[in-house]
């Protein structure tokens, strides 16, 4: 997608949040579960970038989230990394039943911090918690990684909807409150639209807060 088309489809009154991580960790189903309450067992790998929107209530205010689902394959990396620049939040997703996807989180985090605003709000998400009988990534290991890298952390299951709503609600609430606070500090209205290239000054990280078969 060309940059001008990206800008046209990236409204300035919405919070942009990207989903990143290896292919197959369930990013697309997290997106569809949150925005449409749907789950697709036959979900195919994302090609390039896809997005969906949903409005939620935070502190009695309605805010709009635009969630960008990025492809995990290496060949799409140049395309997807361009979307990090406009994001104010990111869900860094791995599969709890595949340790390699957790090992690759370090690389994804570096890429995100190389391309995104330095103050982006990041949440580490261990998806497919319904596959607890196949768990390959101990929850404590993920918590320690999140703590060391100043990330919030949660485990989810797009299949049975565990913590999906909570994950998005938490990161969007953190973003909203940070932006509102800084806007007031700067003498601006907290209801001003949030520009896609606005720099957020974040002084501390967000606080962190699980059926067999194929799932995401």
Secondary structure, DSSP 4 states (H G I P E B T S, - for coil): --HHHHHHTS-TTSEEEEEEESTTSSHHHHHHHHHHS---TTPPPP-SEEEEEEEEEETTEEEEEEEEEE--SGGGHHHHHTTGGG-SEEEEEEETT-HHHHHTHHHHHHHHHHHS-TT-EEEEEEE-GGGGGG--S-HHHHHHHHHHTT-EEEE--TTT-TTHHHHHHHHHHHHHHHHHHHHHHTT--TTS---TTPPP---SPPPP----SS--
